[in-house]
Amino acid sequence: MTTDSFSLTLLQMDEWVELLITYDEVEAQIIKDILEAENVPVVINSLKIRPYPVSIGRIGEIKILVNRGNIEKAQEILKIMKGSSEDGVI
């Protein structure tokens, strides 16, 4: 799921929590794909304006959101990913 595919109502926003902020679209997509492969629904929320490669402050932020009930699982997956990349596996 991405914000491109549907709009979140204010009521639904309470169900999603911020997992991570990145400034790299590729990194955001990789994290999204890995989390969704582990059955963790993901929403990517970005303020970037597509035609302009601006990454200054909040304009460049890409927020990765997960359901409140999946936050601990998602954090554990990220911790494993980070440990793997430090070991040179990823």
Beta strands, then each sheet from edge to edge (+ up, - down):
strand 1: 16-22
strand 2: 42-46
strand 3: 62-67
sheet 1: 1+ 3- 2+
end
